[in-house]
Amino acid sequence: MTRQIILILDFGSQYTQLIARRVRENKVFSKIIPYNTPAKEIQALSPKGLILSGSPLSVVDKKGRYPDKGIFKLGVPILGICYGMQVIAEMLGGRVKHTKVREYGKAELFIDDNRDLFSGLAGNLTCWASHGDYVTKLPLGFHTVAHTPNTSIAVMSNRKTRIFGVQFHPEVTHTDKGSQIIGNFLFKICGSLARWTMQHFITESVENIKKTVGRDKVVLGLSGGVDSSVTALLIHKAIGRRLRSVFIDNGLLRRNEPQQIKKIFRSMFHLNLAYAEKSKRFLKRLEGITDPEQKRKIIGEEFIKVFEEEAAKIKGVKFLAQGTLYPDVIESISPTGAPSSRIKNHHNVGGLPSRMKLKLIEPLRDLFKDEVRQIALELGLPSNIIYRQPFPGPGLAIRIIGEVTPKRLNLLREVDRRVVDEIRNANLYEQVWQSFAILLPIKSVGVMGDERTYENVVALRCVTSFDGMTADWVKLPYEVLEKIAHRIINEVKGVNRVVYDISSKPPATIEWE
């Protein structure tokens, strides 16, 4: 299946991923590439159109970034957003200057030409502006399409060459009809077709896996999260029992989690699932360890060893599958195309490909998280997998401050179950990014009848987030907080105090360790 593609040239904007998402919401496939990708490489991808992103930089300054000028000779439609519009103006003979007053936030956009980008829209709308430069002179062949009270050229176009520029951000939700503006570019200007659906992706992905794997075997580390689960089901759909999924029980999981994973993937989906029960082995390695980085290192090393041992039992395995997502790919490449300092180490099977000499299969590497969840729904995964809140690779070990022992693990599991129960009862589970408890390394004085007691303290942590990079603490209703605290203190023996963490990220992190 040949995909129609819109390429997004990334100049370093914080909104670049949003542009890609808005294009895909219109059922057109999009891909982000570095701004300086050579025009020949772009042409080889046969894009239906190009979108130039915004940037924190200025084209007026010497540090400004410019694309290969050959993109303007490719004959494909181009849309420049904010900095992208200024780049177009500057490179094609226009002029850009610093503004005396920076335009930031909501602005009223007055549309002078309702064709093309603004087809079917009203004469004015609210848009989101964020710029300190503006176009003062149009390039030859361009005309003004819209203006704001502070910017006389807020939108420009050359209908002959199909090159457009907008000084605002249609990709953000603050802009009225922003998705429709992007849709007009995709369909009316680029001539794209709305064919990017998750059903088409599943069909395409299964065919690609069949061709890639042939008659060989694949091994996958199954965590029970939606990413690895969807990866497993797609590959299973393609090659059946020649996929060997390995679920490692490290003893650091939540209550009944291993049993649920086995039931879902063995009984419901009939996967060839190996269950490696290694809790004693992991807990032995963690004895006496209190430093969080040491915990993470030990757990990661042990996971790799166990996975290698399980993979070695499979004769003829040639491929390793991972649930890498598109944000992971984007974050590992800087806008310049060079290796980025933001490269992530995946907690699933980090380091395995080079050590195991296996070829890598990553069927989800073109997808965002919400798209993966859509596929999960199509494949029939239960909702408790699809909408499961993120869970750290080291498990409960980093939610126990101090030494990890079987007794402390069991106590935290009981606390955790009650936290999740009450968040679900309040219909908040899918609205909250993460909700969990932390077992603190302190004892608190309490009273039991006439006697003084010294028992454990737990901290409750609930945050909202879009991608985990930043997070705000959740203003839980008092009655929900009260129910959680009441159940923990009254039902979990050994806990007499519950505190609520109201710090945001940054400066705090989501987890405590």
Salt bridges, closest charged atoms under 4 A:
GLU25 OE2 - ARG22 NH1 2.82
ASP61 OD1 - HIS98 NE2 3.61
GLU103 OE1 - HIS131 NE2 2.75
ASP112 OD2 - HIS147 ND1 3.09
ASP113 OD2 - ARG115 NH2 2.93
ASP113 OD2 - HIS143 NE2 3.23
ASP116 OD2 - ARG159 NE 2.75
ASP133 OD1 - HIS98 ND1 2.59
GLU171 OE2 - HIS169 ND1 2.84
GLU204 OE1 - ARG3 NH2 2.62
GLU207 OE2 - LYS210 NZ 3.84
ASP216 OD1 - LYS318 NZ 3.74
ASP227 OD2 - LYS369 NZ 3.01
GLU257 OE2 - ARG254 NH2 2.97
GLU257 OE2 - ARG388 NH1 2.60
GLU287 OE1 - LYS284 NZ 3.71
GLU301 OE1 - ARG285 NH2 3.88
GLU302 OE2 - ARG281 NE 2.51
GLU302 OE1 - ARG285 NH1 2.47
GLU308 OE2 - ARG355 NE 3.18
GLU309 OE1 - ARG281 NH1 2.96
GLU310 OE2 - LYS313 NZ 3.06
ASP328 OD1 - LYS344 NZ 3.10
GLU331 OE1 - LYS344 NZ 3.57
GLU362 OE1 - ARG365 NH1 2.53
ASP366 OD2 - ARG3 NH1 3.06
ASP370 OD1 - ARG21 NH2 3.01
GLU371 OE1 - ARG24 NH1 2.79
GLU414 OE2 - ARG255 NE 3.19
GLU414 OE1 - ARG417 NH2 3.68
GLU414 OE1 - ARG418 NH1 3.02
ASP421 OD2 - ARG417 NH1 3.66
ASP421 OD2 - ARG487 NH1 3.67
GLU422 OE2 - ARG487 NH1 3.04
GLU491 OE1 - ARG418 NE 2.72
GLU491 OE1 - ARG487 NH2 3.16
ASP501 OD2 - ARG461 NE 3.34
GLU511 OE2 - ARG399 NH2 2.77
GLU513 OE1 - LYS295 NZ 3.02
